[in-house]
Amino acid sequence: MRSPRTAAIVASLLLACAPVSNAQSWRTVTKVRHLAAEDQLDVNVRYGAGVFRLRAAEAGVLYRMRLRYDEDVVEPLAELNGNDLELGIRGSGRMRGWHKEGAGELELELVRGIPVDLNLEIGATRSIIDLGGLSLTALDVSAGASESTISVSEPNPVRLSDARFQVGAVSFRAEGLQNLNAERIELKAGVGEVTLDFSGQPQEETTVDVEMGLGSLTLRFPRGVGVRIIKNTFLASFDSEGLLKQGDAYLSPDWESAPRRVTVQVKAALGSIDVQWVP
């Protein structure tokens, strides 16, 4: 059964991908705000359809936003109220998905050096997101029919309690997940191809919960990290290369002695689960 949140995402995507009139009024705007007295931010980004890019800003910049949009359909959103920052677009009109000719674009840079609770609500997008350089204290990503790559190119300097990803019909790839410095990572995915890469600065203990429908899941682990996989699957094939079965779990041979460990619990329906080892 779909959660209310998932149903809302799907409904917004149906609007985003619906046919639109050829009459469009495109504009490009750039908005920049410099860091002042802010010492913490709650950031909410909303973007329905198009190409989306996110990375860390240069020193002293609170945010920089470059938006190409159809002004007959939506308007830019950039509002700071205390520690609450909202960025992206405002409006419920029909936008072109990233695979359509004439799609919109949002390029966003966020502040370095202060704690950030980051919430991304993105729809029918092609997303290229690099979280390296951000000080993330919370992370929540909701994506619809998207092609998304999330990388963490630098270690998060603060401890992140939970990182949540909820995606629909997707191609989703997350790289450098150990750099998130997260105690727990949660992924809920519908239909598509998902790759989770656990390279980066290893943490002592990381727990990962994955719930998938129809699709393929690839788990990539660096050698030297202890791995335990617990799976509850229905007709999902499992390539457990390099793992030893012990009870209801599959363990790497060095699980007991490894100083850094990752536990992955997988619930999956039809599809496949593939384990890969990287240097």
C-alpha positions, 0 to 999 in steps of 0.5 A, spaced: 500 500 500 502 506 498 504 511 503 500 518 503 507 521 501 508 516 496 501 517 493 502 525 493 509 524 489 506 520 484 500 525 483 505 531 482 509 527 477 503 525 473 502 533 473 509 534 471 509 529 465 503 531 462 503 534 455 504 542 455 502 547 450 508 550 446 507 557 448 512 558 454 515 564 457 522 562 459 526 566 464 533 565 467 534 568 474 540 568 479 539 569 486 545 569 491 545 571 499 551 571 503 552 568 510 551 573 516 549 571 523 546 564 521 549 558 525 544 553 523 539 552 517 533 548 516 533 547 508 527 545 504 528 545 496 522 543 492 523 542 484 518 538 480 521 537 473 527 538 469 535 538 471 537 539 478 544 540 480 546 541 487 553 542 491 557 546 496 558 553 495 564 557 496 566 560 503 561 566 505 556 564 501 549 562 504 546 560 497 547 561 490 541 559 486 540 559 478 533 557 475 531 557 468 523 556 468 517 558 465 514 564 468 507 562 465 507 556 470 511 557 476 515 562 480 522 562 483 522 560 491 528 563 495 525 565 502 529 565 509 525 566 515 530 565 521 533 559 520 528 556 515 530 557 508 526 555 502 529 554 495 526 552 488 520 553 485 513 555 487 507 553 483 502 547 481 503 548 473 505 543 468 512 542 467 516 538 462 520 533 465 528 532 464 527 528 458 523 533 454 526 538 450 526 545 453 526 542 460 527 547 466 534 547 470 535 549 477 543 549 479 543 550 487 549 551 491 549 551 499 553 554 505 559 550 508 561 550 515 554 551 519 550 545 520 544 544 515 538 539 516 536 538 508 530 536 505 529 535 498 523 534 494 524 533 487 519 530 482 521 528 474 528 530 474 535 528 472 539 530 478 546 530 480 547 532 487 554 532 491 553 533 498 561 533 499 562 540 503 556 540 507 555 539 514 549 535 514 545 534 521 539 531 517 538 528 510 531 527 507 530 526 499 524 524 496 524 523 488 519 521 483 520 518 476 528 521 476 535 519 474 539 521 480 546 520 482 548 522 489 555 523 491 558 525 497 565 527 495 568 529 502 566 526 509 561 530 513 564 533 519 558 532 523 555 526 525 548 525 522 543 520 525 538 519 519 539 519 512 532 517 508 531 516 501 524 515 498 524 514 490 519 512 485 520 509 478 528 511 478 535 510 476 538 511 483 545 511 484 549 513 491 556 514 492 561 515 497 555 513 503 560 512 508 562 519 507 555 521 510 557 519 517 550 517 518 548 512 524 542 509 519 541 510 512 534 508 510 532 507 502 525 506 500 524 505 492 519 503 487 521 500 480 528 501 477 535 500 478 539 502 485 546 502 486 549 503 493 556 504 494 559 504 501 566 507 499 569 513 503 571 514 510 569 508 514 564 509 520 565 504 526 557 502 525 552 503 520 546 500 519 542 500 512 535 499 511 532 497 504 525 496 502 524 495 494 519 493 489 521 491 482 528 492 480 535 491 481 539 493 487 547 493 487 551 493 493 558 496 493 563 495 499 570 497 499 574 491 502 576 491 509 569 493 511 565 488 515 559 486 512 552 483 514 546 482 510 540 480 512 534 479 507 527 478 507 525 477 499 520 474 495 523 471 488 529 476 488 535 473 486 541 474 490 549 474 488 552 473 495 559 473 492 564 473 498 559 472 504 558 466 508 551 464 510 550 464 518 543 463 520 538 468 517 544 473 515 550 473 510 557 475 513 563 477 510 569 473 513 572 478 517 565 481 520 567 479 527 574 482 527 573 488 522 574 495 526 568 498 521 562 495 519 556 495 515 549 492 516 544 492 511 537 489 512 533 488 505 526 487 504 525 486 496 520 483 492 521 481 484 528 483 482 535 481 484 541 483 489 548 483 487 554 484 492 560 487 489 567 488 492 571 494 490 579 496 492 
